[in-house]
Amino acid sequence: MPRPLWKGALSFGLVNIPVELYPAENRNSFEFSMLDKRDLSPVGYKRYSKKSGKDVPWENIVKGYEYEKNRYVVLSDEDFRRANVKATQTIEIRTFVGADEIPVEFYETPYFLAPGKRGEKAYALLRETLKASNRAAVAEFVLRTTPHLAIVVPNGRALMLDTLRFRDELREPKDLELPPEGVKSAKVAPKEIELAKRLVDDMTEHWDAAKYHNTYHDDLMAQIKKKIKEGRTTEITEPDQGEAEPRSAQVIDLAALLQQSLAKGAGDGHRAAKRAPSTTKPAARRKRA
């Protein structure tokens, strides 16, 4: 495991559990360098003084809050800590909710919580209590000077913490052009609903994360290796001539397309014995782009 991102206590009631916070993500991402296309020389970022125009080394950079035009209050990590010592050292559980109550759009980033020294028993107590009651803990804490809303849920032997978006961080879809709700209002035919339900039933199975893989990452790496093998490392690939732009599908007969999908076994060999859908839990709701 990497080094903990945060150390402190998980608190509910009068119980304080020493814990450490670890990242639960392992994103397959590429590290790209910015290059000047004329000679492929690396392009860097400069931190410079807007007053003198000279470079400023990291050790001379501090945070400042502009309280008047061009007048600042300088803040250090100690100022952030002193603002609310408890908030910077404690994951404070505010309430408990049903394990499936929080909508998916609130979920943000997953972390592991591990017990600190002499915190194993209290950690296990909270984990097993959440499992037995089918509850999730809603908490607040500060990470790297940023306040977070979070949910704590059991996941096997571990407690997981998912940061949540605050309500005012989510946009309303009021400005989007969306079809009206309801079958009649949306002008969806009963036959189309029935066919769509059959297709959904045929494609329903239990959640298995191992079935899904970031194929785009592999495909791009294959393209990189191909350019290296062919000696085209400095060549800028241009779009193929005459390649058609993707167009929006124009559905003429939705029912016919649904029937074709059913006949083809949902297109991917999904036609099988009907499976009962799995129950969605917070851990399975996490969205990764």
N, C-alpha and C positions, 0 to 999 in steps of 0.2 A: 504493500500500500504506500501511496505517497505521504508526505508530511501532512498533518492536519491543517486545514484552513483556519480553524477556530477552536479554541478551548474555553470551556466555561461550565455552566451547570444548566440542566434541564429541570425546570421548577414547576411543580403543581401542588397547590395547597401549601403545606409546610414541608413537603418532600423536595429535596434538592439532590439531583443525580449528576455527578461529574461526568461530562461527556466531551467527545472530540468530534468535529465535523470533517468529513472527507467527501471529495467529489465522487459522484456515482456515474458520471458520464465519461465515455471514452470515444469522442467523436473522431471519425476518420476524415480528417481534413488535410488539405495540401498547404504547404508553406510556399507561397510564391514571392519572388523578388520583383521589384519594380525596375524595369530596364529602359534605357534610352534606345529607341528603335533604330537610331542612326548608327550606333556602334556597339549596342548591347552592353553598355557600361551600366553598373548598378546605380539606381537613383535613391538617394537617402532623404531622410527627413531632418530638418534643422530646427533646433530650439534656440531662438534668438531673442534678444531684447528689442522690443519695438521702439525703445528710446534711443539706444546706441547702435542698433543693427548688428551687434556682436553676438557670437554664440554664447549660450549659457549652459554650463555643465549641470548634470542632474543634482549634484550635491548642493547647488545654489538655488534650486527651485523649491518654492514653498507655495502652499495654498493661500489664496486671499479672497475675501468677500468684499465686493465693491458696495459700500454703504452710501457713498456719494460719488458723483462723477470724478473718476481718477483718484479716488481715495479708498483705501482698502484696510480691512482688519485681517492681519496675518493669523492663520490657524495651523496648529500642529496636531499630530495624532493625539497628544495629551489633551488638547482642547476638546476634541471630539469625545474622548473618554470621560472627561470631567463633566461634559454636558449632561450625561446620564450614565453613571458608573454601572448601575444595575442592568440597564439595557444593553451595554456593551459586553457584559459578562454572563448574561443569563438568557436562555431561551424560556420565556415565560408563557406557560400554557394558560390561555384565557378561558377556554371552554372545550367541551367535547360535543361532537356531532356524529350523526350516522355516517358510517363508512362510505356511503355512496351519495351523500347529499351535495357535495361541492361540484358545480358544473365544470366541464372539461376546460372551458376557456380561461379559468382562473389558474390552472397549473402552469408552472414556469420551469424550474430547474430542480432535479433530484440530487439529494446528498445522502450519504450514510452517516448515521450517528453510532459511535462506538463508546462503550462505557470507559470512563476514566478510572484512575486508581481508586479502589475500594467502592466503586459504583456498580459492580456487577449485579448484586442482588436486587437493588432498587430498579436497575435497568430491566432486568428480567421480569420483575413484578409489573412494571408498566406495560411491557410488551405483551405479557400473557393476559393482563386485564383488558387491554385493547382488543386482543383476539377474542376473548370470551364474551365481551360485550358488543362486538362488531361496531366499535366506535373509532373515531379518529380525533386526535387532539389538535385544536387550533391554537397557534402560538405566535408570539411576536419576538423578534430579536434584531440585533444590529450586526451586520457583517461588513467589514471594511468601511466603516462610517456610514453605511446605507441601511436604513430601517427596512425590515422585511416582515411581511405576513407569511405564515408557514403552516403546514399541516404535518403532523407526525403520525405515521402509520406503521404497523408491524409488517415485515416482509421476511418470512422464514425466521431465522435466528436474529435478524437485524431489525433495528428501528430505522425507518427512513424518514427523512425530512424533505418535503417538497416546498420550495418557496412558491408563494401564490401572488398573483397580481391583486392590487387593491382595486376596489370597485371603480374608482375614478380614473384608473389606468386603462379601462376598457372602453372602446367606442361602441356607440349604438348603431345599428344598421339602418337608421331612419332615412339616411340620404341615398341608400341604394335602391335601385329599381328591382323590386322583388315581386314575384307572383303572389296574389292573394292567398290566404289560408283557406282550407276547406276544399273538398273534392269538387263541389259544384262551382265555387267561386273561381277556382283555378282551371276550370273547364277540362277536368280529367275524367275520362269515361270509366264507369265501373269495371268494364272488361279489362282496361289497361291496369287498373289497380289490382285485379285478381291475377293477371299474368305477372305483374311485377312482384307480387307477394310470393308467387310460386318460384320465381327466379331467385328471390332472396332466400327462400327456404332451401332451395337446391344448393345455394352457395354458402349456407350457414355451417359453421364448424366451431370447435373449441379453439380459443386463442392459443397459438404456439409461436412465440417470438423467434424460435430457431428457424422458422420457415422464411423469414424475411431478412434480406441482406442488402447492403448498400451497393447495388450493382453499378451505379453511376461512377462511384469511386474506382471500381475495378476497370470499367470501360475507359475512363480517362487515363488511368495508369497504363493501360494497354496502348492507347494512342500515343502517350509519351514515349513508351519503349519502342513503338513502331518508328517514330521520327528519329530516335537515336540510332536504331538499326539501319535505317535507310540513309543516314547521314544528313538529315534535314533539320538539324537542331537549331539553325539560325533562320530557317525559312518561316515566314508568316503565312499561315494557311488561310487562303481566301475561300469564300463560299463557292460551291459548285455553280457553274453557269446554268441558267435555266431551271434551277431548283425552285419548285413552287413553294410559296408561302403557305403555312398551314391555315386552313379556312375553317370557320365555324360549321359544324354539322347542321344540315338542314333536314330535320326529321319530317318526313312526309307521312308515314304511317307508323306511329309508335307501337301499336299493338303487333304489327307484323314483325318489327324488329325484336320485340320481346319474345314472340313465338320462335323466331329464328335462334335467339340466344338459348331458349329452353331446349330446342332440338339439338343444338351443338353442345349441350352439357355445360352451359355458361361460358363456353369458349376455352376453358382451361381444365376440362375433365373434372369439374366439380359435381356433376350429377352422380349422386351417391345416396345411400340411405339417409333420410332426414335426421340431422343431429340436433340435439337440444342446444340452444345458444348458451354460452357461458355467462355467468354473472360478472358484470364489469365492476372491478374494484378500483380504488384510487390509483394503485400501482400500475394498473393496465391502461389507465386513461392518459398517461403522460404523452404528450405530443412532441415529436422530434422532427425538426425540419431537415 
